[in-house]
Structure formats: structure tokens, C-alpha cells
Amino acid sequence: MNEILEQRISSVQIGKNITHTNIVAKRSLREQLDRDLEDFLANGREVEVLPRGFSNFPNGVIPQSKGRTVANDQERIDREKAIEAKNEEIRQYKAAVKAQRKLAIKQKHEAQIKEQIEVLGRFLKKSKCESDFQRLAEMAGYRTRHFRDAAKGHSKLADEKWALVKQLIKKFEFRTAV
């Protein structure tokens, strides 16, 4: 019992989840194999050790008769046509998925451009002086020129930066005109 407990502790330490039944099953299988080996050797038989890479085939080459053969050329042609048809179906599916992804990306891009125009346009209407726009651009980490292009819809801001700009606009304190 103490030995079993030690085995379970060591197996847990190694990271394996071995139960007592697994240990008993392995032990009985090992004992059965030992008995079978002893019986085999007791009957005068010997264990033959085969060299690495051993094959019953001469020179290790599998003869054509043992490999998969095609009954005739027509069967081979039919099989190749079926494979090509399946490959074409897969190519069409992949092209459709790629086109859908491109369309989704384009729609997301266009939606963000529209949102940029709307949000930055409202910001410009609220601002009383030019320095507000410059301050917002600096807070977001952009040059004023790039930021103005984004406000006009000529360029798209990075997604993370756009989220930051929207948060900055919500908390922005406008300066009065000087």
C-alpha cells in the first residue's frame, strides 16, 4: 500500500494523472507479458532482433503488386477528374471567402471614414480657435496635417488611435477664441 502511495505521489509530481486502477492494470499486463515471453522461450524458441529499417521486400523496395494499382486508364482518368473537380470546388469556395473578407474590410474602412468626417466635423464646429484642433492632434499623437486629412475623409486613422481620439473628444475642454 505504501508503494502504491509513493507511485501515485511520484506520478502527480511528474504531471501525469494516473489512478490506482491504471497502475494495477499496467502491472497485471506486464506480468502477463513476462509469463508469455517465458513460455515462448521455454519451448525452445528464440527472439530474433531485426536491424533498423528491416523489410521483407528485397532491397526494401515494395513491388508494384503490393501497392495501390489502377485497374485501367479510364478508372485513373475518372479518379483524376473527380479530384480536379473537388479541387476546383475548394478553389471557388476559398475565392468566395476571400472576396467576403475583402468586402467586410472595405465596408469597415468606409464606415470609419464616414464616422471620422462626422465626429471631427462636429468637433471643428464646436471649436472656437485653431489651436483646439492642433491640441487634439497632438494629444492623439498625430500631426495636424494628417489629422486634417482624416477630418476631410482623405485618410483613415488606425483603429486604436481612432478609439483614443473619440475618448479625447468626449473629455476635451475647448479654449475660448483669443
N, C-alpha and C positions, 0 to 999 in steps of 0.2 A: 504494500500500500504506500509506503514511504517512497519507493522507487517511482511509482506512478505519479505521485505528487511532484517529485522532482522533475519528471519528464514534462508534466504539464507546465510547471513554472518555467522551465527552460524553453519550451515551445512558445510560450507567451512572450518571453524576453526576446526571442528571435523574431517575433512578429507574426507567427502563424497561429491560426485558431484551430487547434487540434483537440478533439474531445477524447474522453477516455475510451469510448467505443471505437473511434478511429485507431487508437493505439492498439487496442486488443485485436481488432480486425487485421491490422498490419502484422502483428506478432503471429497470429494464427496462420496467415498466408505465408509468412516467412518460414514457419515451422513445416508447413505442408510442402513447400518447395524444397526445403532441405531433405525431407523424407523421400520425395520423388527423385531427387538427384542421387541420394544414397542407394535407392533401389536400382536406378539406372546403372550406376557404377558397379553395384553388387552383381548384376547379371553379366558382367564381363565387358560391358560396352565402355567406350572411351569418348571423352569430349574432344571434338576437333575444333581448334581455333582457326578461324578463317582470317586471311590477311585483309588489311584495309582495302576497300574498293573491289572486293571479290565479286565475280559474276560467273554464272553458269554458262554464259554465252562465250564463244571463242573471241578472244581479244576484247571482251566487254562490249561488243557491238551487237545490238538487238537486230535479229534478222527481220526482213520485211514481213514475213508470215506472222510474226508476233505483234507487229504494230497495227495501228488502225488503217485498214485499207478501204478504198472506194471500189465498189463493185464495177462501175463503168464510168466512162467520161460524162455521160448525161447526168448521172447522180452527182458527180463532182460539180458540174456546171450549175445544177439546180441548187446545190448547197451554197455555192459561191454567190448566186443570185439572191438567195434568201439572206445571206449575211450582208450583202451590199444594200439590200432593201432596208434591213434593220439599221445599218449604219446611216443611211440617208434619213431615216426617220429620227434618229438620235441627233443628227446634224441640224435638222429643221427645228427640233424641239429646243436645242441649245441656242439657235439663232433667235427664236421667238422669245426665250427668256432674256437673252442679251438685249433685244430691242425693248422689251418691257422695262428692264432696268434703266436703259438709257432714257426712255420716256419719263420714268419716275424722277430721275435725276434732273432732267431738263425742266419738268414741272416744278420741282422743288426750287430750282435755281430761279425760275421766272417768278415764283411766288415770293421768294425772299427779295428779289429786286423791287417788286411792287410794294412790298412792306417797307423796304428801305426808303423808297420815294415818299410814301405816305408819312412814315414816322419822322424822318428827317425834315420833310416839308413842314409838318406841324411845328417841329422844333424851331425852324427858321422863322416861321410866322410869329412864334412866341418871343423869340429873342429880340432884344431891343438894340443890341450893338453887335458888331462883327466879332468882337473878342469872345463872345459866348461860344460861337461855333469853333473858334480856334481852341478854346479851353477844352471843349468836349472832345475834339480830335486828339489833343494831347493826352487827356485822361484815358482815352481808349487806346492810345499807342499808335495813332495814325498821323500822317502828315495832313495838313489842312487840304491840300490839293486832292489827295486820294479820297479823303472824306467827302469833299465836294462832288467828286465824280460819282461816289456811291449815292449821294443825295439826288443826283440827276439820273441815276439808273444806268450809268455807263459801266459800272463795275460792281461786283458782288463782294461784300465783306466776308471774311471767314466766319463759320458758324459760331464758334466760341466767342469771337470778338463781337459779333452781332448781338449775341445774348448779353454780353457785357455792356454794349452801347445802350441797349434798351433799358437795362437797370440804371445806368448812369443818367439817362434822360429822365427817368421817374424821380430821381433824387436831386436833379440838377437845380441849382439856385441861380436864377438869371440876374445879371447885373443891369442896373439902370443905365440908360444912354448917357454918355458923357458929352 
